[in-house]
Amino acid sequence: MTAVAEKELPKYRLLTGVDDAAFCERVSKELEKGYVLYGSPACTFNPETGEMLVAQAIVRPDLKP
């Protein structure tokens, strides 16, 4: 990743989505970029779709404000 691209990354992000393999892959890709998990994931169930929805906060501790 270039220095310019690193500067464009937000320091904090909240990833949300359906609890599936694709969501886990999204989180894993962000961890590879230098993000770290921030707190525990949040989960809720959508009775209309029958899906479990999740949210995970991530931060980039190496970026200076």
Stockholm file with secondary structure:
# STOCKHOLM 1.0

chainA/1-65         MTAVAEKELPKYRLLTGVDDAAFCERVSKELEKGYVLYGSPACTFNPETGEMLVAQAIVRPDLKP
#=GR chainA/1-65 SS CCHHHHHHSCSEEEEEEESSHHHHHHHHHHHHTTCEEEEEEEEEEETTTTEEEEEEEEECTTSCC
#=GC SS_cons        CCHHHHHHSCSEEEEEEESSHHHHHHHHHHHHTTCEEEEEEEEEEETTTTEEEEEEEEECTTSCC
//
